[in-house]
Amino acid sequence: MRTTIFISLAIILIVSCKEQNQVNIEAERDKILQLHKLQRDNHFNKDSISFASNLSENFISVNKGEITHPKKKEIIARYHNYFSSVEFVKWDDVTDPIIRFSEDGKLAYSIVDKIVKITYEGENGDLIDDETHYAWTAIYKKYGDEWKIDCVTSTEKPIDIEN
């Protein structure tokens, strides 16, 4: 009898612990999508500080053949200069981002396919249109209850907008 009670309590404890560790993937996916939308808003609102706040302290960038570990103040300065020099016309997904999670729900990645169209003033004062097709992978890590971007690997290919 004692053995049966002990086994029953052990099973209940194991099941309850397992249920507590389960991750609501749909809720976490929504959080990642909210961050993705926020990045778009940061571009149109030219908010380099908010943009940088979504990146972890361990952030790594892989872009144009270089791996860098920029500090937050460097990211803010870089994006402030970029945002100040362009007007965003389009920053739109070609397809919905692909989002996947680790089994424990503490890591995620998104694969993004996006068209970005900007205008900026050229050296002669003329207005220049530029459109680029970007594809990137962003790796997210959960710090407490908050997702941060740990790494972005980005590719780009200019679009010939005159043809």
matplotlib code that plots the C-alpha trace (Angstrom):
import matplotlib.pyplot as plt

x = [0.0, 2.8, 4.6, 1.5, 1.0, 4.7, 4.6, 1.4, 2.8, 6.0, 4.0, 1.9, 5.1, 6.8, 3.8, 3.2, 6.9, 6.8, 3.7, 5.3, 8.3, 6.2, 6.5, 3.5, 5.1, 2.3, 2.6, 6.4, 6.0, 3.7, 6.4, 9.0, 6.6, 6.0, 9.8, 9.9, 7.1, 8.9, 12.0, 10.0, 8.5, 12.0, 13.1, 10.1, 10.2, 14.0, 14.4, 18.0, 17.8, 14.7, 16.2, 19.4, 17.5, 16.2, 19.8, 21.5, 24.7, 26.3, 25.0, 27.0, 26.5, 27.5, 27.3, 29.3, 31.9, 32.6, 31.8, 31.5, 30.6, 29.4, 28.7, 25.2, 26.5, 28.1, 24.9, 22.9, 25.4, 25.4, 21.7, 21.2, 23.4, 21.6, 18.1, 19.0, 20.2, 17.3, 13.5, 11.9, 9.3, 9.0, 10.3, 8.0, 8.2, 8.0, 6.8, 5.9, 9.0, 9.8, 10.2, 11.5, 12.2, 14.6, 13.0, 13.3, 11.9, 14.9, 16.3, 14.5, 15.4, 13.6, 14.3, 13.2, 12.7, 12.2, 12.2, 13.5, 13.0, 14.5, 15.1, 18.0, 19.7, 22.6, 25.8, 24.3, 21.2, 19.1, 16.7, 17.8, 15.5, 17.1, 15.4, 17.1, 16.0, 17.3, 17.3, 18.5, 18.5, 18.0, 18.8, 16.8, 17.7, 15.3, 16.8, 14.4, 11.0, 12.4, 13.6, 16.7, 18.4, 21.8, 22.9, 21.9, 23.3, 22.3, 22.5, 21.3, 20.9, 20.1, 17.0, 17.3, 14.3, 14.8, 13.8]
y = [0.0, 2.4, 1.6, 2.3, 5.7, 6.5, 5.6, 7.5, 10.7, 10.3, 10.1, 13.1, 15.1, 14.1, 15.0, 18.3, 19.3, 18.4, 20.5, 23.5, 23.3, 23.1, 26.2, 27.8, 28.0, 30.0, 32.7, 32.8, 32.9, 35.9, 37.6, 37.1, 38.4, 41.5, 42.1, 41.7, 44.3, 46.6, 46.5, 47.8, 50.5, 51.5, 52.0, 54.1, 56.1, 56.4, 55.1, 53.7, 53.5, 51.2, 49.2, 48.6, 47.7, 44.5, 43.2, 41.3, 42.3, 39.3, 40.5, 39.2, 40.5, 38.5, 40.8, 41.5, 38.8, 40.2, 38.9, 41.7, 42.1, 45.7, 47.4, 48.9, 52.5, 51.6, 50.2, 53.2, 55.6, 53.5, 53.3, 56.9, 57.9, 55.5, 56.5, 60.2, 59.9, 58.0, 57.9, 54.5, 53.9, 50.2, 47.7, 44.8, 41.0, 39.1, 36.1, 35.5, 35.0, 31.4, 30.9, 27.8, 27.1, 24.9, 22.1, 23.9, 27.2, 29.3, 29.8, 30.7, 31.8, 33.6, 33.6, 36.8, 37.6, 41.4, 44.2, 47.6, 50.7, 54.0, 57.4, 59.6, 62.8, 62.2, 64.2, 66.6, 67.1, 64.9, 62.4, 58.8, 55.7, 52.5, 49.1, 46.1, 42.5, 41.3, 37.8, 37.2, 34.8, 36.3, 34.1, 35.0, 34.0, 34.3, 36.3, 35.8, 36.5, 38.7, 37.8, 39.5, 39.1, 37.4, 37.2, 38.3, 36.9, 39.0, 38.9, 41.5, 41.9, 45.2, 45.4, 47.1, 49.5, 51.1, 47.9]
z = [0.0, 0.9, -2.3, -4.4, -2.7, -3.1, -6.8, -7.3, -5.6, -7.7, -10.9, -10.0, -9.1, -12.4, -14.5, -12.7, -13.1, -16.8, -17.3, -15.7, -18.0, -21.2, -23.4, -25.1, -28.5, -30.1, -27.3, -27.8, -31.5, -31.1, -29.0, -31.7, -34.3, -32.1, -32.0, -35.8, -36.2, -33.7, -35.8, -38.8, -36.6, -35.3, -39.0, -39.9, -36.6, -36.9, -33.3, -33.1, -29.3, -29.3, -32.2, -30.2, -27.1, -28.8, -29.2, -26.4, -24.7, -26.6, -30.0, -33.0, -36.6, -39.7, -42.7, -45.9, -45.0, -41.5, -38.1, -35.5, -31.9, -31.8, -28.5, -27.9, -28.2, -31.6, -32.8, -31.7, -33.5, -36.7, -36.9, -35.9, -38.8, -41.2, -40.1, -40.3, -43.9, -45.4, -45.7, -45.6, -48.3, -47.8, -45.2, -46.0, -45.7, -49.0, -47.1, -43.5, -41.3, -40.6, -36.8, -35.0, -31.4, -29.4, -27.5, -24.2, -25.7, -24.7, -28.2, -31.4, -34.8, -37.6, -41.3, -42.9, -46.6, -47.0, -49.5, -48.3, -50.3, -49.3, -50.7, -49.8, -51.0, -53.4, -53.5, -56.0, -53.9, -56.2, -54.6, -55.1, -54.9, -53.7, -53.3, -51.9, -51.3, -47.9, -46.4, -42.9, -40.0, -36.5, -33.5, -30.4, -26.8, -23.8, -21.0, -18.1, -19.7, -22.5, -25.9, -27.2, -30.6, -30.1, -33.7, -37.2, -40.4, -43.3, -47.1, -49.6, -53.3, -54.9, -57.1, -60.4, -60.0, -63.4, -65.3]

ax = plt.figure().add_subplot(projection="3d")
ax.plot(x, y, z, "-o")
ax.set_aspect("equal")
plt.show()
